[in-house]
Amino acid sequence: MTSAPAAAVFDPALPWRRARSVALRPEPFGALVYHFGNRKLSFLKSKTLVTVVETLADHPSADATLVACGVPEAQRPAYLRALADLARSNMIEPRESL
């Protein structure tokens, strides 16, 4: 029996991406996020957070993604907590550097 991969420890200074087995479905409130491997469902309750998750792979780090998406400095801790939660549930995963 194979076990699911362990959730990565979230470090915003590292490069991340949406996990390969995750689908995003846009909704008026943000998006539904479904992991086909572990069958977890999450809700992204901000369109900006959806953009952050969709563009993580385009930037050298999660921190750089927040800057590129125009997340105000005062709101970044909340976005980092959301990304850490997504990493714990394997919705986002570490990737190789650009």
C-alpha positions, 0 to 999 in steps of 0.5 A: 500500500502506498501512502500519500506524499507528506505535505510540504512545509511552506516557505514563502521564499521558495518557488511553488506551484499548484499541485499537478493533481489539483483543479481550480473551478472559478466561482463568483466568490473565488474558486473551488479547488479539488485535489484528485489524489486525496479528494480534498475540496477547498474554497478560495474566497478571494479572486486575488488568491485565485490569481496568486495560486494560478500564477505561483509557477510564474514567479521565483517565490511565493513572496514574489507572486504576492508582489506581482499580484499586487497584494498590499503589504498589510494583507500579505500575512493573511495570504501567506497563511492561506498558502500555508494551508494550501501547502498542508493540504497538498493543493500547492507544492514546491517546485524547482527554481526558475 
